[in-house]
Amino acid sequence: MNKTELVVALAEEAGVSKKDAEKVLKAFTDVVESELKKGGKVQLVGFGTFEVSERAAREGRNPATLQPIKIPASKAPRFKAGKALKDALNA
């Protein structure tokens, strides 16, 4: 499912226009992004948690030349599924 299909599905499920569903989806992604940038997390009970994972600096290798390279520390978004979502998938 891509973004367009998601907007259509949200609009049908909520009984709103596609334009309104797209605004809500955009607002949701903006709020999650903003909270993660601040180092926080967004927890939706029963669905899951969006949080930031810290990756330590490490040494890697350039696959073309096999020369060692330094990979800097970085942050990555993570999603951890909640119990209700896991149970729904495994039912």
PyMOL Python script that loads the backbone (N, CA, C, O; Angstrom):
from pymol import cmd

cmd.read_pdbstr("""\
ATOM      1  N   MET A   1       0.853  -1.173   0.000  1.00  0.00           N
ATOM      2  CA  MET A   1       0.000   0.000   0.000  1.00  0.00           C
ATOM      3  C   MET A   1       0.896   1.232   0.000  1.00  0.00           C
ATOM      4  O   MET A   1       1.790   1.366   0.835  1.00  0.00           O
ATOM      5  N   ASN A   2       0.642   2.128  -0.949  1.00  0.00           N
ATOM      6  CA  ASN A   2       1.401   3.373  -0.980  1.00  0.00           C
ATOM      7  C   ASN A   2       0.585   4.489  -0.319  1.00  0.00           C
ATOM      8  O   ASN A   2      -0.512   4.254   0.189  1.00  0.00           O
ATOM      9  N   LYS A   3       1.133   5.696  -0.333  1.00  0.00           N
ATOM     10  CA  LYS A   3       0.487   6.811   0.370  1.00  0.00           C
ATOM     11  C   LYS A   3      -0.898   7.113  -0.203  1.00  0.00           C
ATOM     12  O   LYS A   3      -1.842   7.350   0.551  1.00  0.00           O
ATOM     13  N   THR A   4      -1.021   7.107  -1.509  1.00  0.00           N
ATOM     14  CA  THR A   4      -2.314   7.401  -2.140  1.00  0.00           C
ATOM     15  C   THR A   4      -3.362   6.377  -1.735  1.00  0.00           C
ATOM     16  O   THR A   4      -4.496   6.734  -1.414  1.00  0.00           O
ATOM     17  N   GLU A   5      -2.988   5.117  -1.750  1.00  0.00           N
ATOM     18  CA  GLU A   5      -3.913   4.053  -1.352  1.00  0.00           C
ATOM     19  C   GLU A   5      -4.282   4.178   0.119  1.00  0.00           C
ATOM     20  O   GLU A   5      -5.424   3.926   0.502  1.00  0.00           O
ATOM     21  N   LEU A   6      -3.307   4.570   0.947  1.00  0.00           N
ATOM     22  CA  LEU A   6      -3.571   4.761   2.368  1.00  0.00           C
ATOM     23  C   LEU A   6      -4.566   5.901   2.584  1.00  0.00           C
ATOM     24  O   LEU A   6      -5.480   5.780   3.399  1.00  0.00           O
ATOM     25  N   VAL A   7      -4.394   6.991   1.867  1.00  0.00           N
ATOM     26  CA  VAL A   7      -5.310   8.132   1.989  1.00  0.00           C
ATOM     27  C   VAL A   7      -6.728   7.712   1.603  1.00  0.00           C
ATOM     28  O   VAL A   7      -7.689   8.075   2.281  1.00  0.00           O
ATOM     29  N   VAL A   8      -6.858   6.951   0.522  1.00  0.00           N
ATOM     30  CA  VAL A   8      -8.182   6.482   0.082  1.00  0.00           C
ATOM     31  C   VAL A   8      -8.799   5.584   1.154  1.00  0.00           C
ATOM     32  O   VAL A   8      -9.974   5.732   1.488  1.00  0.00           O
ATOM     33  N   ALA A   9      -8.002   4.649   1.695  1.00  0.00           N
ATOM     34  CA  ALA A   9      -8.507   3.736   2.725  1.00  0.00           C
ATOM     35  C   ALA A   9      -8.913   4.496   3.988  1.00  0.00           C
ATOM     36  O   ALA A   9      -9.946   4.194   4.585  1.00  0.00           O
ATOM     37  N   LEU A  10      -8.110   5.478   4.397  1.00  0.00           N
ATOM     38  CA  LEU A  10      -8.445   6.288   5.571  1.00  0.00           C
ATOM     39  C   LEU A  10      -9.740   7.064   5.350  1.00  0.00           C
ATOM     40  O   LEU A  10     -10.587   7.134   6.240  1.00  0.00           O
ATOM     41  N   ALA A  11      -9.888   7.644   4.166  1.00  0.00           N
ATOM     42  CA  ALA A  11     -11.083   8.423   3.855  1.00  0.00           C
ATOM     43  C   ALA A  11     -12.324   7.542   3.913  1.00  0.00           C
ATOM     44  O   ALA A  11     -13.350   7.950   4.457  1.00  0.00           O
ATOM     45  N   GLU A  12     -12.239   6.336   3.356  1.00  0.00           N
ATOM     46  CA  GLU A  12     -13.379   5.416   3.370  1.00  0.00           C
ATOM     47  C   GLU A  12     -13.697   4.952   4.787  1.00  0.00           C
ATOM     48  O   GLU A  12     -14.863   4.908   5.179  1.00  0.00           O
ATOM     49  N   GLU A  13     -12.676   4.609   5.548  1.00  0.00           N
ATOM     50  CA  GLU A  13     -12.868   4.095   6.911  1.00  0.00           C
ATOM     51  C   GLU A  13     -13.462   5.150   7.831  1.00  0.00           C
ATOM     52  O   GLU A  13     -14.334   4.850   8.647  1.00  0.00           O
ATOM     53  N   ALA A  14     -12.986   6.397   7.697  1.00  0.00           N
ATOM     54  CA  ALA A  14     -13.439   7.471   8.585  1.00  0.00           C
ATOM     55  C   ALA A  14     -14.664   8.211   8.042  1.00  0.00           C
ATOM     56  O   ALA A  14     -15.278   9.002   8.758  1.00  0.00           O
ATOM     57  N   GLY A  15     -15.018   7.959   6.784  1.00  0.00           N
ATOM     58  CA  GLY A  15     -16.165   8.648   6.205  1.00  0.00           C
ATOM     59  C   GLY A  15     -15.913  10.125   5.973  1.00  0.00           C
ATOM     60  O   GLY A  15     -16.810  10.951   6.139  1.00  0.00           O
ATOM     61  N   VAL A  16     -14.682  10.455   5.585  1.00  0.00           N
ATOM     62  CA  VAL A  16     -14.330  11.854   5.297  1.00  0.00           C
ATOM     63  C   VAL A  16     -13.812  11.936   3.860  1.00  0.00           C
ATOM     64  O   VAL A  16     -13.628  10.913   3.200  1.00  0.00           O
ATOM     65  N   SER A  17     -13.580  13.148   3.389  1.00  0.00           N
ATOM     66  CA  SER A  17     -13.068  13.317   2.031  1.00  0.00           C
ATOM     67  C   SER A  17     -11.598  12.908   1.965  1.00  0.00           C
ATOM     68  O   SER A  17     -10.901  12.862   2.978  1.00  0.00           O
ATOM     69  N   LYS A  18     -11.148  12.613   0.748  1.00  0.00           N
ATOM     70  CA  LYS A  18      -9.737  12.257   0.555  1.00  0.00           C
ATOM     71  C   LYS A  18      -8.830  13.419   0.956  1.00  0.00           C
ATOM     72  O   LYS A  18      -7.750  13.219   1.511  1.00  0.00           O
ATOM     73  N   LYS A  19      -9.291  14.640   0.663  1.00  0.00           N
ATOM     74  CA  LYS A  19      -8.501  15.832   1.000  1.00  0.00           C
ATOM     75  C   LYS A  19      -8.313  15.945   2.510  1.00  0.00           C
ATOM     76  O   LYS A  19      -7.215  16.241   2.980  1.00  0.00           O
ATOM     77  N   ASP A  20      -9.385  15.709   3.271  1.00  0.00           N
ATOM     78  CA  ASP A  20      -9.288  15.765   4.729  1.00  0.00           C
ATOM     79  C   ASP A  20      -8.411  14.639   5.268  1.00  0.00           C
ATOM     80  O   ASP A  20      -7.620  14.847   6.188  1.00  0.00           O
ATOM     81  N   ALA A  21      -8.553  13.449   4.694  1.00  0.00           N
ATOM     82  CA  ALA A  21      -7.742  12.310   5.127  1.00  0.00           C
ATOM     83  C   ALA A  21      -6.265  12.576   4.864  1.00  0.00           C
ATOM     84  O   ALA A  21      -5.410  12.222   5.675  1.00  0.00           O
ATOM     85  N   GLU A  22      -5.967  13.203   3.723  1.00  0.00           N
ATOM     86  CA  GLU A  22      -4.576  13.521   3.400  1.00  0.00           C
ATOM     87  C   GLU A  22      -4.013  14.557   4.370  1.00  0.00           C
ATOM     88  O   GLU A  22      -2.852  14.462   4.766  1.00  0.00           O
ATOM     89  N   LYS A  23      -4.825  15.550   4.758  1.00  0.00           N
ATOM     90  CA  LYS A  23      -4.392  16.557   5.736  1.00  0.00           C
ATOM     91  C   LYS A  23      -4.083  15.902   7.082  1.00  0.00           C
ATOM     92  O   LYS A  23      -3.087  16.232   7.724  1.00  0.00           O
ATOM     93  N   VAL A  24      -4.938  14.977   7.502  1.00  0.00           N
ATOM     94  CA  VAL A  24      -4.731  14.289   8.781  1.00  0.00           C
ATOM     95  C   VAL A  24      -3.464  13.436   8.726  1.00  0.00           C
ATOM     96  O   VAL A  24      -2.681  13.431   9.675  1.00  0.00           O
ATOM     97  N   LEU A  25      -3.258  12.720   7.631  1.00  0.00           N
ATOM     98  CA  LEU A  25      -2.054  11.892   7.491  1.00  0.00           C
ATOM     99  C   LEU A  25      -0.803  12.760   7.513  1.00  0.00           C
ATOM    100  O   LEU A  25       0.182  12.412   8.164  1.00  0.00           O
ATOM    101  N   LYS A  26      -0.835  13.883   6.810  1.00  0.00           N
ATOM    102  CA  LYS A  26       0.311  14.809   6.787  1.00  0.00           C
ATOM    103  C   LYS A  26       0.566  15.365   8.186  1.00  0.00           C
ATOM    104  O   LYS A  26       1.716  15.452   8.618  1.00  0.00           O
ATOM    105  N   ALA A  27      -0.486  15.738   8.890  1.00  0.00           N
ATOM    106  CA  ALA A  27      -0.334  16.262  10.253  1.00  0.00           C
ATOM    107  C   ALA A  27       0.259  15.197  11.166  1.00  0.00           C
ATOM    108  O   ALA A  27       1.128  15.495  11.985  1.00  0.00           O
ATOM    109  N   PHE A  28      -0.208  13.952  11.029  1.00  0.00           N
ATOM    110  CA  PHE A  28       0.314  12.861  11.863  1.00  0.00           C
ATOM    111  C   PHE A  28       1.801  12.660  11.619  1.00  0.00           C
ATOM    112  O   PHE A  28       2.579  12.578  12.570  1.00  0.00           O
ATOM    113  N   THR A  29       2.207  12.578  10.347  1.00  0.00           N
ATOM    114  CA  THR A  29       3.628  12.357  10.059  1.00  0.00           C
ATOM    115  C   THR A  29       4.480  13.535  10.523  1.00  0.00           C
ATOM    116  O   THR A  29       5.598  13.339  11.000  1.00  0.00           O
ATOM    117  N   ASP A  30       3.961  14.762  10.387  1.00  0.00           N
ATOM    118  CA  ASP A  30       4.699  15.945  10.844  1.00  0.00           C
ATOM    119  C   ASP A  30       4.884  15.931  12.362  1.00  0.00           C
ATOM    120  O   ASP A  30       5.965  16.248  12.859  1.00  0.00           O
ATOM    121  N   VAL A  31       3.839  15.567  13.095  1.00  0.00           N
ATOM    122  CA  VAL A  31       3.912  15.530  14.560  1.00  0.00           C
ATOM    123  C   VAL A  31       4.887  14.445  15.016  1.00  0.00           C
ATOM    124  O   VAL A  31       5.687  14.674  15.923  1.00  0.00           O
ATOM    125  N   VAL A  32       4.826  13.273  14.397  1.00  0.00           N
ATOM    126  CA  VAL A  32       5.746  12.185  14.765  1.00  0.00           C
ATOM    127  C   VAL A  32       7.180  12.610  14.475  1.00  0.00           C
ATOM    128  O   VAL A  32       8.060  12.424  15.316  1.00  0.00           O
ATOM    129  N   GLU A  33       7.427  13.176  13.302  1.00  0.00           N
ATOM    130  CA  GLU A  33       8.770  13.630  12.940  1.00  0.00           C
ATOM    131  C   GLU A  33       9.285  14.679  13.925  1.00  0.00           C
ATOM    132  O   GLU A  33      10.431  14.607  14.370  1.00  0.00           O
ATOM    133  N   SER A  34       8.445  15.646  14.264  1.00  0.00           N
ATOM    134  CA  SER A  34       8.829  16.705  15.190  1.00  0.00           C
ATOM    135  C   SER A  34       9.195  16.143  16.566  1.00  0.00           C
ATOM    136  O   SER A  34      10.192  16.548  17.164  1.00  0.00           O
ATOM    137  N   GLU A  35       8.388  15.217  17.054  1.00  0.00           N
ATOM    138  CA  GLU A  35       8.649  14.630  18.372  1.00  0.00           C
ATOM    139  C   GLU A  35       9.943  13.812  18.365  1.00  0.00           C
ATOM    140  O   GLU A  35      10.714  13.862  19.323  1.00  0.00           O
ATOM    141  N   LEU A  36      10.180  13.062  17.290  1.00  0.00           N
ATOM    142  CA  LEU A  36      11.404  12.257  17.205  1.00  0.00           C
ATOM    143  C   LEU A  36      12.633  13.152  17.098  1.00  0.00           C
ATOM    144  O   LEU A  36      13.681  12.827  17.655  1.00  0.00           O
ATOM    145  N   LYS A  37      12.521  14.267  16.394  1.00  0.00           N
ATOM    146  CA  LYS A  37      13.641  15.208  16.297  1.00  0.00           C
ATOM    147  C   LYS A  37      14.021  15.751  17.667  1.00  0.00           C
ATOM    148  O   LYS A  37      15.194  16.011  17.934  1.00  0.00           O
ATOM    149  N   LYS A  38      13.017  15.923  18.544  1.00  0.00           N
ATOM    150  CA  LYS A  38      13.275  16.425  19.898  1.00  0.00           C
ATOM    151  C   LYS A  38      13.823  15.325  20.808  1.00  0.00           C
ATOM    152  O   LYS A  38      14.162  15.588  21.961  1.00  0.00           O
ATOM    153  N   GLY A  39      13.910  14.106  20.298  1.00  0.00           N
ATOM    154  CA  GLY A  39      14.423  13.003  21.105  1.00  0.00           C
ATOM    155  C   GLY A  39      13.341  12.262  21.865  1.00  0.00           C
ATOM    156  O   GLY A  39      13.645  11.376  22.664  1.00  0.00           O
ATOM    157  N   GLY A  40      12.090  12.607  21.632  1.00  0.00           N
ATOM    158  CA  GLY A  40      10.981  11.957  22.326  1.00  0.00           C
ATOM    159  C   GLY A  40      10.520  10.699  21.608  1.00  0.00           C
ATOM    160  O   GLY A  40      11.188  10.195  20.705  1.00  0.00           O
ATOM    161  N   LYS A  41       9.373  10.209  22.027  1.00  0.00           N
ATOM    162  CA  LYS A  41       8.786   9.051  21.363  1.00  0.00           C
ATOM    163  C   LYS A  41       7.276   9.232  21.312  1.00  0.00           C
ATOM    164  O   LYS A  41       6.699   9.970  22.112  1.00  0.00           O
ATOM    165  N   VAL A  42       6.648   8.555  20.370  1.00  0.00           N
ATOM    166  CA  VAL A  42       5.204   8.606  20.198  1.00  0.00           C
ATOM    167  C   VAL A  42       4.684   7.192  20.436  1.00  0.00           C
ATOM    168  O   VAL A  42       5.012   6.261  19.700  1.00  0.00           O
ATOM    169  N   GLN A  43       3.869   7.050  21.476  1.00  0.00           N
ATOM    170  CA  GLN A  43       3.367   5.732  21.856  1.00  0.00           C
ATOM    171  C   GLN A  43       1.860   5.685  21.624  1.00  0.00           C
ATOM    172  O   GLN A  43       1.105   6.476  22.190  1.00  0.00           O
ATOM    173  N   LEU A  44       1.442   4.750  20.787  1.00  0.00           N
ATOM    174  CA  LEU A  44       0.029   4.528  20.505  1.00  0.00           C
ATOM    175  C   LEU A  44      -0.319   3.178  21.125  1.00  0.00           C
ATOM    176  O   LEU A  44      -0.007   2.133  20.555  1.00  0.00           O
ATOM    177  N   VAL A  45      -0.959   3.199  22.278  1.00  0.00           N
ATOM    178  CA  VAL A  45      -1.236   1.990  23.035  1.00  0.00           C
ATOM    179  C   VAL A  45      -2.010   1.005  22.167  1.00  0.00           C
ATOM    180  O   VAL A  45      -3.018   1.353  21.554  1.00  0.00           O
ATOM    181  N   GLY A  46      -1.522  -0.224  22.128  1.00  0.00           N
ATOM    182  CA  GLY A  46      -2.144  -1.277  21.347  1.00  0.00           C
ATOM    183  C   GLY A  46      -1.636  -1.346  19.922  1.00  0.00           C
ATOM    184  O   GLY A  46      -1.765  -2.385  19.274  1.00  0.00           O
ATOM    185  N   PHE A  47      -1.056  -0.258  19.414  1.00  0.00           N
ATOM    186  CA  PHE A  47      -0.553  -0.248  18.044  1.00  0.00           C
ATOM    187  C   PHE A  47       0.964  -0.353  18.015  1.00  0.00           C
ATOM    188  O   PHE A  47       1.514  -1.264  17.396  1.00  0.00           O
ATOM    189  N   GLY A  48       1.650   0.584  18.687  1.00  0.00           N
ATOM    190  CA  GLY A  48       3.103   0.528  18.710  1.00  0.00           C
ATOM    191  C   GLY A  48       3.716   1.844  19.135  1.00  0.00           C
ATOM    192  O   GLY A  48       3.021   2.795  19.494  1.00  0.00           O
ATOM    193  N   THR A  49       5.044   1.874  19.085  1.00  0.00           N
ATOM    194  CA  THR A  49       5.804   3.035  19.534  1.00  0.00           C
ATOM    195  C   THR A  49       6.813   3.453  18.470  1.00  0.00           C
ATOM    196  O   THR A  49       7.565   2.627  17.953  1.00  0.00           O
ATOM    197  N   PHE A  50       6.821   4.742  18.152  1.00  0.00           N
ATOM    198  CA  PHE A  50       7.839   5.322  17.276  1.00  0.00           C
ATOM    199  C   PHE A  50       8.877   5.948  18.197  1.00  0.00           C
ATOM    200  O   PHE A  50       8.533   6.736  19.078  1.00  0.00           O
ATOM    201  N   GLU A  51      10.148   5.602  17.997  1.00  0.00           N
ATOM    202  CA  GLU A  51      11.209   6.181  18.821  1.00  0.00           C
ATOM    203  C   GLU A  51      12.491   6.303  18.026  1.00  0.00           C
ATOM    204  O   GLU A  51      12.577   5.824  16.895  1.00  0.00           O
ATOM    205  N   VAL A  52      13.489   6.945  18.615  1.00  0.00           N
ATOM    206  CA  VAL A  52      14.779   7.158  17.969  1.00  0.00           C
ATOM    207  C   VAL A  52      15.788   6.172  18.538  1.00  0.00           C
ATOM    208  O   VAL A  52      15.874   5.973  19.750  1.00  0.00           O
ATOM    209  N   SER A  53      16.549   5.562  17.637  1.00  0.00           N
ATOM    210  CA  SER A  53      17.606   4.634  18.030  1.00  0.00           C
ATOM    211  C   SER A  53      18.948   5.269  17.696  1.00  0.00           C
ATOM    212  O   SER A  53      19.139   5.787  16.596  1.00  0.00           O
ATOM    213  N   GLU A  54      19.867   5.227  18.636  1.00  0.00           N
ATOM    214  CA  GLU A  54      21.202   5.802  18.423  1.00  0.00           C
ATOM    215  C   GLU A  54      22.129   4.725  17.874  1.00  0.00           C
ATOM    216  O   GLU A  54      22.210   3.625  18.422  1.00  0.00           O
ATOM    217  N   ARG A  55      22.821   5.045  16.796  1.00  0.00           N
ATOM    218  CA  ARG A  55      23.813   4.128  16.229  1.00  0.00           C
ATOM    219  C   ARG A  55      25.196   4.686  16.541  1.00  0.00           C
ATOM    220  O   ARG A  55      25.486   5.849  16.260  1.00  0.00           O
ATOM    221  N   ALA A  56      26.033   3.856  17.115  1.00  0.00           N
ATOM    222  CA  ALA A  56      27.381   4.290  17.486  1.00  0.00           C
ATOM    223  C   ALA A  56      28.262   4.411  16.239  1.00  0.00           C
ATOM    224  O   ALA A  56      28.003   3.780  15.215  1.00  0.00           O
ATOM    225  N   ALA A  57      29.299   5.228  16.348  1.00  0.00           N
ATOM    226  CA  ALA A  57      30.276   5.326  15.265  1.00  0.00           C
ATOM    227  C   ALA A  57      30.994   3.990  15.156  1.00  0.00           C
ATOM    228  O   ALA A  57      31.231   3.314  16.157  1.00  0.00           O
ATOM    229  N   ARG A  58      31.333   3.625  13.944  1.00  0.00           N
ATOM    230  CA  ARG A  58      32.005   2.341  13.754  1.00  0.00           C
ATOM    231  C   ARG A  58      32.885   2.408  12.518  1.00  0.00           C
ATOM    232  O   ARG A  58      32.831   3.365  11.746  1.00  0.00           O
ATOM    233  N   GLU A  59      33.688   1.382  12.347  1.00  0.00           N
ATOM    234  CA  GLU A  59      34.550   1.310  11.183  1.00  0.00           C
ATOM    235  C   GLU A  59      33.978   0.283  10.214  1.00  0.00           C
ATOM    236  O   GLU A  59      33.595  -0.816  10.614  1.00  0.00           O
ATOM    237  N   GLY A  60      33.926   0.647   8.947  1.00  0.00           N
ATOM    238  CA  GLY A  60      33.446  -0.256   7.916  1.00  0.00           C
ATOM    239  C   GLY A  60      34.483  -0.370   6.816  1.00  0.00           C
ATOM    240  O   GLY A  60      35.609   0.107   6.951  1.00  0.00           O
ATOM    241  N   ARG A  61      34.091  -1.002   5.738  1.00  0.00           N
ATOM    242  CA  ARG A  61      34.999  -1.152   4.595  1.00  0.00           C
ATOM    243  C   ARG A  61      34.291  -0.735   3.318  1.00  0.00           C
ATOM    244  O   ARG A  61      33.112  -1.031   3.123  1.00  0.00           O
ATOM    245  N   ASN A  62      35.028  -0.040   2.443  1.00  0.00           N
ATOM    246  CA  ASN A  62      34.526   0.291   1.130  1.00  0.00           C
ATOM    247  C   ASN A  62      34.536  -1.005   0.324  1.00  0.00           C
ATOM    248  O   ASN A  62      35.607  -1.569   0.103  1.00  0.00           O
ATOM    249  N   PRO A  63      33.379  -1.495  -0.121  1.00  0.00           N
ATOM    250  CA  PRO A  63      33.357  -2.783  -0.806  1.00  0.00           C
ATOM    251  C   PRO A  63      34.134  -2.798  -2.127  1.00  0.00           C
ATOM    252  O   PRO A  63      34.588  -3.857  -2.557  1.00  0.00           O
ATOM    253  N   ALA A  64      34.290  -1.654  -2.767  1.00  0.00           N
ATOM    254  CA  ALA A  64      35.009  -1.603  -4.039  1.00  0.00           C
ATOM    255  C   ALA A  64      36.518  -1.687  -3.848  1.00  0.00           C
ATOM    256  O   ALA A  64      37.211  -2.359  -4.611  1.00  0.00           O
ATOM    257  N   THR A  65      37.032  -0.989  -2.809  1.00  0.00           N
ATOM    258  CA  THR A  65      38.485  -0.919  -2.625  1.00  0.00           C
ATOM    259  C   THR A  65      38.966  -1.690  -1.402  1.00  0.00           C
ATOM    260  O   THR A  65      40.167  -1.893  -1.221  1.00  0.00           O
ATOM    261  N   LEU A  66      38.020  -2.120  -0.562  1.00  0.00           N
ATOM    262  CA  LEU A  66      38.314  -2.808   0.703  1.00  0.00           C
ATOM    263  C   LEU A  66      39.081  -1.941   1.691  1.00  0.00           C
ATOM    264  O   LEU A  66      39.620  -2.448   2.675  1.00  0.00           O
ATOM    265  N   GLN A  67      39.135  -0.631   1.435  1.00  0.00           N
ATOM    266  CA  GLN A  67      39.799   0.292   2.350  1.00  0.00           C
ATOM    267  C   GLN A  67      38.889   0.543   3.543  1.00  0.00           C
ATOM    268  O   GLN A  67      37.676   0.674   3.376  1.00  0.00           O
ATOM    269  N   PRO A  68      39.461   0.612   4.757  1.00  0.00           N
ATOM    270  CA  PRO A  68      38.625   0.918   5.926  1.00  0.00           C
ATOM    271  C   PRO A  68      38.119   2.356   5.859  1.00  0.00           C
ATOM    272  O   PRO A  68      38.837   3.260   5.433  1.00  0.00           O
ATOM    273  N   ILE A  69      36.875   2.552   6.284  1.00  0.00           N
ATOM    274  CA  ILE A  69      36.294   3.890   6.352  1.00  0.00           C
ATOM    275  C   ILE A  69      35.621   4.054   7.704  1.00  0.00           C
ATOM    276  O   ILE A  69      35.204   3.079   8.328  1.00  0.00           O
ATOM    277  N   LYS A  70      35.520   5.300   8.147  1.00  0.00           N
ATOM    278  CA  LYS A  70      34.844   5.581   9.404  1.00  0.00           C
ATOM    279  C   LYS A  70      33.394   5.932   9.114  1.00  0.00           C
ATOM    280  O   LYS A  70      33.115   6.813   8.301  1.00  0.00           O
ATOM    281  N   ILE A  71      32.476   5.246   9.774  1.00  0.00           N
ATOM    282  CA  ILE A  71      31.057   5.526   9.644  1.00  0.00           C
ATOM    283  C   ILE A  71      30.657   6.306  10.888  1.00  0.00           C
ATOM    284  O   ILE A  71      30.772   5.794  12.001  1.00  0.00           O
ATOM    285  N   PRO A  72      30.182   7.553  10.713  1.00  0.00           N
ATOM    286  CA  PRO A  72      29.870   8.385  11.879  1.00  0.00           C
ATOM    287  C   PRO A  72      28.637   7.891  12.642  1.00  0.00           C
ATOM    288  O   PRO A  72      27.815   7.144  12.110  1.00  0.00           O
ATOM    289  N   ALA A  73      28.531   8.320  13.885  1.00  0.00           N
ATOM    290  CA  ALA A  73      27.355   8.006  14.700  1.00  0.00           C
ATOM    291  C   ALA A  73      26.137   8.648  14.047  1.00  0.00           C
ATOM    292  O   ALA A  73      26.245   9.697  13.411  1.00  0.00           O
ATOM    293  N   SER A  74      24.984   8.017  14.207  1.00  0.00           N
ATOM    294  CA  SER A  74      23.766   8.566  13.620  1.00  0.00           C
ATOM    295  C   SER A  74      22.553   8.145  14.435  1.00  0.00           C
ATOM    296  O   SER A  74      22.635   7.294  15.321  1.00  0.00           O
ATOM    297  N   LYS A  75      21.438   8.760  14.113  1.00  0.00           N
ATOM    298  CA  LYS A  75      20.171   8.424  14.748  1.00  0.00           C
ATOM    299  C   LYS A  75      19.262   7.837  13.683  1.00  0.00           C
ATOM    300  O   LYS A  75      19.291   8.274  12.533  1.00  0.00           O
ATOM    301  N   ALA A  76      18.458   6.855  14.055  1.00  0.00           N
ATOM    302  CA  ALA A  76      17.542   6.225  13.105  1.00  0.00           C
ATOM    303  C   ALA A  76      16.177   6.061  13.750  1.00  0.00           C
ATOM    304  O   ALA A  76      16.086   5.731  14.933  1.00  0.00           O
ATOM    305  N   PRO A  77      15.109   6.289  12.983  1.00  0.00           N
ATOM    306  CA  PRO A  77      13.775   6.071  13.529  1.00  0.00           C
ATOM    307  C   PRO A  77      13.495   4.579  13.676  1.00  0.00           C
ATOM    308  O   PRO A  77      13.940   3.773  12.859  1.00  0.00           O
ATOM    309  N   ARG A  78      12.763   4.222  14.712  1.00  0.00           N
ATOM    310  CA  ARG A  78      12.387   2.829  14.959  1.00  0.00           C
ATOM    311  C   ARG A  78      10.916   2.747  15.246  1.00  0.00           C
ATOM    312  O   ARG A  78      10.337   3.667  15.824  1.00  0.00           O
ATOM    313  N   PHE A  79      10.301   1.649  14.847  1.00  0.00           N
ATOM    314  CA  PHE A  79       8.919   1.372  15.203  1.00  0.00           C
ATOM    315  C   PHE A  79       8.882   0.023  15.880  1.00  0.00           C
ATOM    316  O   PHE A  79       9.361  -0.971  15.334  1.00  0.00           O
ATOM    317  N   LYS A  80       8.313  -0.011  17.072  1.00  0.00           N
ATOM    318  CA  LYS A  80       8.163  -1.262  17.805  1.00  0.00           C
ATOM    319  C   LYS A  80       6.669  -1.546  17.906  1.00  0.00           C
ATOM    320  O   LYS A  80       5.919  -0.774  18.504  1.00  0.00           O
ATOM    321  N   ALA A  81       6.245  -2.661  17.317  1.00  0.00           N
ATOM    322  CA  ALA A  81       4.826  -3.007  17.308  1.00  0.00           C
ATOM    323  C   ALA A  81       4.335  -3.336  18.710  1.00  0.00           C
ATOM    324  O   ALA A  81       5.054  -3.943  19.504  1.00  0.00           O
ATOM    325  N   GLY A  82       3.102  -2.929  19.008  1.00  0.00           N
ATOM    326  CA  GLY A  82       2.472  -3.210  20.300  1.00  0.00           C
ATOM    327  C   GLY A  82       1.893  -4.609  20.323  1.00  0.00           C
ATOM    328  O   GLY A  82       1.755  -5.254  19.284  1.00  0.00           O
ATOM    329  N   LYS A  83       1.556  -5.070  21.509  1.00  0.00           N
ATOM    330  CA  LYS A  83       1.032  -6.422  21.700  1.00  0.00           C
ATOM    331  C   LYS A  83      -0.259  -6.658  20.928  1.00  0.00           C
ATOM    332  O   LYS A  83      -0.420  -7.717  20.321  1.00  0.00           O
ATOM    333  N   ALA A  84      -1.171  -5.711  20.936  1.00  0.00           N
ATOM    334  CA  ALA A  84      -2.454  -5.891  20.248  1.00  0.00           C
ATOM    335  C   ALA A  84      -2.234  -6.053  18.728  1.00  0.00           C
ATOM    336  O   ALA A  84      -2.904  -6.864  18.089  1.00  0.00           O
ATOM    337  N   LEU A  85      -1.310  -5.293  18.164  1.00  0.00           N
ATOM    338  CA  LEU A  85      -1.011  -5.410  16.736  1.00  0.00           C
ATOM    339  C   LEU A  85      -0.384  -6.766  16.434  1.00  0.00           C
ATOM    340  O   LEU A  85      -0.754  -7.422  15.460  1.00  0.00           O
ATOM    341  N   LYS A  86       0.558  -7.183  17.262  1.00  0.00           N
ATOM    342  CA  LYS A  86       1.187  -8.498  17.071  1.00  0.00           C
ATOM    343  C   LYS A  86       0.155  -9.612  17.171  1.00  0.00           C
ATOM    344  O   LYS A  86       0.159 -10.544  16.366  1.00  0.00           O
ATOM    345  N   ASP A  87      -0.731  -9.516  18.164  1.00  0.00           N
ATOM    346  CA  ASP A  87      -1.765 -10.531  18.341  1.00  0.00           C
ATOM    347  C   ASP A  87      -2.722 -10.577  17.152  1.00  0.00           C
ATOM    348  O   ASP A  87      -3.153 -11.652  16.735  1.00  0.00           O
ATOM    349  N   ALA A  88      -3.052  -9.404  16.609  1.00  0.00           N
ATOM    350  CA  ALA A  88      -3.966  -9.344  15.455  1.00  0.00           C
ATOM    351  C   ALA A  88      -3.336 -10.008  14.229  1.00  0.00           C
ATOM    352  O   ALA A  88      -4.025 -10.669  13.453  1.00  0.00           O
ATOM    353  N   LEU A  89      -2.030  -9.829  14.060  1.00  0.00           N
ATOM    354  CA  LEU A  89      -1.348 -10.432  12.935  1.00  0.00           C
ATOM    355  C   LEU A  89      -1.203 -11.943  13.078  1.00  0.00           C
ATOM    356  O   LEU A  89      -1.163 -12.662  12.080  1.00  0.00           O
ATOM    357  N   ASN A  90      -1.125 -12.414  14.287  1.00  0.00           N
ATOM    358  CA  ASN A  90      -0.911 -13.844  14.534  1.00  0.00           C
ATOM    359  C   ASN A  90      -2.179 -14.611  14.852  1.00  0.00           C
ATOM    360  O   ASN A  90      -2.114 -15.802  15.158  1.00  0.00           O
ATOM    361  N   ALA A  91      -3.331 -13.960  14.788  1.00  0.00           N
ATOM    362  CA  ALA A  91      -4.595 -14.618  15.108  1.00  0.00           C
ATOM    363  C   ALA A  91      -5.104 -15.435  13.938  1.00  0.00           C
ATOM    364  O   ALA A  91      -6.162 -16.059  14.033  1.00  0.00           O
TER     365      ALA A  91
END
""", "prot")
cmd.dss("prot")
cmd.show_as("cartoon", "prot")
cmd.util.cbc("prot")
cmd.orient("prot")
